[in-house]
Amino acid sequence: MMCTAMSIDEVLSDPLIRQVMQADRVSLSDMQALLQDVARKQREAQKPRQYN
């Protein structure tokens, strides 16, 4: 079985994730902001560092 990462839209529309968010009282907008922030930080961490 191949494991692939879910997109932010897929995560936010997944019924099980939505139930957990509801149980934890996490809003859709807060979860979206969190996931976008993590994605941005991962992209930045993957950039090659430039040393002067």
C-alpha positions, 0 to 999 in steps of 0.5 A: 500500500502506498502512503501519500500526503493529503492536501490541506483541502483534503484534510479540511474536508475529511469527515473523521478529521472534521469530527475530531476538530469539532470534539476539540472545538477547533474552527475550520479557519484556525485549522486552515491557518495552522496547516498553511503555517506548517506548510510554509515552514516546511517549504522554507526549511527545504530551501538550501541555505546560503552562507556568505 
